[in-house]
Amino acid sequence: MQSPNRIFDDLARVANGAVAVATGMRQEIEALVRQQFERFLTDRDLVSREEFEAVRLMAEKARAENEALAARLTALETGAKPAAKAAPKAAPKSGTRRRAASKKAE
């Protein structure tokens, strides 16, 4: 007959092995869920936060330029001297020069 300490040692080893297996399974399941979620988002053509913020800033700038041009047009139509520019032009970013040049070429 085995001593009680030996039985407890064996039970502790089995329990530790089960915990290690459960931890490994949890990590694998988390990785699979993350992968499925990313695939779902990619299939839905959702944009990232950075892309959304960049487009929002471009829209705000375009709106400000549109308002400045509308004010200038109104001033020209009434015969008054046009006011100074409302919003200074910001330096174009790296990709915007190419897009602007290609639009002018059309």
Secondary structure as UniProt FT lines:
FT   HELIX           4..43
FT   TURN            44..45
FT   HELIX           49..78
FT   HELIX           94..105
//
